[in-house]
């Protein structure tokens, strides 16, 4: 089948190629238009607004049944990350202090 004629292609592929040649130029023109850009931006803004509203409602529902909402979990993750960094920093400082104290003890 290497280098074969178009008749060597399966029927579904020939149908796809014909449809693509007919549709692709129109689709390309559409997605490059300013109207498409405006509609896409409006839909993205709407999705963001609706998503925030839904998140607010679900967060309230979770809190109503005394469970943490996603925003609560995210805030806790940030706090845990900060605590982890602090513990690592303090551990390094403690190790450096022990090392320097050990060297000064050996000098005597």
Secondary structure, DSSP 8 states (H G I E B T S, - for coil): -TT--GGGS-HHHHHHHHHHHHHHHHHHHHHTSHHHHHHHHHHHHHHHHHHHHHHHHHHHHHHHTT---HHHHHHHHHHHHHHHHHHHHHHHHHHHHHHHHHHHHHH-
